[in-house]
Amino acid sequence: MEIDAINDWRPTVIAVKCIMSINNNLEVAATP
């Protein structure tokens, strides 16, 4: 069960990091 939980958890962490980095890029781009 632990292996399945890790496999389900990693893509979520990657997705969150991607979203956060995209938000940071948008904030920087929006800054005059």
LOMIZA-669916 format. One record per residue: residue number from 1; residue in one letter; x, y negated, z of N, C-alpha, C in turn. Coordinates in steps of 0.001 Angstrom, whole numbers. Each point is the difference from the previous one (the first is absolute). Layout:
N
+--------+-------+---------+---------+---------+---------+---------+---------+---------+---------+---------+
: kollum : torro :      nx :      ny :      nz :     cax :     cay :     caz :      cx :      cy :      cz :
+--------+-------+---------+---------+---------+---------+---------+---------+---------+---------+---------+
:    NUM :     A :       X :       Y :       Z :       X :       Y :       Z :       X :       Y :       Z :
...
+--------+-------+---------+---------+---------+---------+---------+---------+---------+---------+---------+
***
This chain:
32
+--------+-------+---------+---------+---------+---------+---------+---------+---------+---------+---------+
: kollum : torro :      nx :      ny :      nz :     cax :     cay :     caz :      cx :      cy :      cz :
+--------+-------+---------+---------+---------+---------+---------+---------+---------+---------+---------+
:      1 :     M :     839 :    1210 :       0 :    -839 :   -1210 :       0 :     871 :   -1255 :       0 :
:      2 :     E :    1137 :      69 :     663 :     862 :   -1185 :      60 :     484 :    -394 :   -1393 :
:      3 :     I :     376 :    1018 :    -790 :     504 :    -283 :   -1353 :   -1098 :    -673 :    -829 :
:      4 :     D :   -1232 :     506 :     107 :   -1111 :    -593 :    -763 :    -222 :   -1438 :     445 :
:      5 :     A :      96 :    -251 :    1293 :    -222 :   -1354 :     515 :    1072 :    -942 :    -540 :
:      6 :     I :    1244 :     475 :     -40 :    1095 :    -836 :    -514 :    -227 :    -283 :   -1487 :
:      7 :     N :    -394 :    1018 :    -744 :    -229 :    -174 :   -1434 :   -1149 :    -983 :    -248 :
:      8 :     D :   -1004 :       6 :     866 :   -1125 :    -927 :    -159 :     387 :   -1392 :     471 :
:      9 :     W :     933 :     -90 :     948 :     340 :   -1281 :     618 :     965 :    -804 :    -872 :
:     10 :     R :     986 :     650 :    -601 :    1032 :    -719 :    -758 :    -577 :    -845 :   -1136 :
:     11 :     P :    -891 :     516 :    -836 :    -562 :    -813 :   -1093 :    -724 :   -1227 :     547 :
:     12 :     T :    -617 :     139 :    1172 :    -694 :   -1140 :     603 :    1009 :   -1065 :     394 :
:     13 :     V :    1108 :     405 :     604 :    1038 :    -951 :     405 :     569 :    -692 :   -1227 :
:     14 :     I :     259 :     777 :   -1049 :     546 :    -584 :   -1234 :    -988 :   -1000 :    -579 :
:     15 :     A :   -1267 :     353 :     -18 :   -1032 :    -891 :    -550 :     -63 :   -1292 :     812 :
:     16 :     V :      54 :     115 :    1319 :     -47 :   -1194 :     855 :    1215 :    -885 :    -267 :
:     17 :     K :    1176 :     601 :    -116 :    1216 :    -781 :    -266 :    -104 :    -698 :   -1342 :
:     18 :     C :    -543 :     704 :    -992 :    -159 :    -601 :   -1333 :    -954 :   -1186 :      73 :
:     19 :     I :   -1130 :     174 :     705 :    -982 :   -1082 :     111 :     617 :   -1190 :     728 :
:     20 :     M :     743 :     270 :    1073 :     617 :   -1091 :     761 :    1012 :    -742 :    -863 :
:     21 :     S :     803 :     721 :    -766 :    1000 :    -645 :    -851 :    -688 :    -815 :   -1087 :
:     22 :     I :   -1101 :     500 :    -537 :    -743 :    -747 :   -1026 :    -563 :   -1280 :     620 :
:     23 :     N :    -552 :     100 :    1203 :    -544 :   -1185 :     668 :    1105 :   -1023 :     242 :
:     24 :     N :    1180 :     466 :     403 :    1128 :    -907 :     227 :     391 :    -686 :   -1298 :
:     25 :     N :      18 :     752 :   -1099 :     353 :    -586 :   -1294 :   -1036 :   -1036 :    -411 :
:     26 :     L :   -1274 :     264 :     251 :   -1052 :    -949 :    -365 :     133 :   -1270 :     845 :
:     27 :     E :     300 :     160 :    1282 :     142 :   -1166 :     871 :    1172 :    -859 :    -459 :
:     28 :     V :    1101 :     637 :    -351 :    1180 :    -748 :    -458 :    -316 :    -701 :   -1311 :
:     29 :     A :    -704 :     693 :    -894 :    -329 :    -577 :   -1308 :    -982 :   -1165 :     179 :
:     30 :     A :    -864 :      90 :     994 :   -1007 :   -1049 :     210 :     609 :   -1216 :     693 :
:     31 :     T :    1168 :     173 :     591 :     632 :   -1124 :     696 :     615 :    -967 :   -1023 :
:     32 :     P :    -360 :   -1270 :      73 :     537 :    -979 :    -961 :    1492 :    -240 :     175 :
+--------+-------+---------+---------+---------+---------+---------+---------+---------+---------+---------+
***
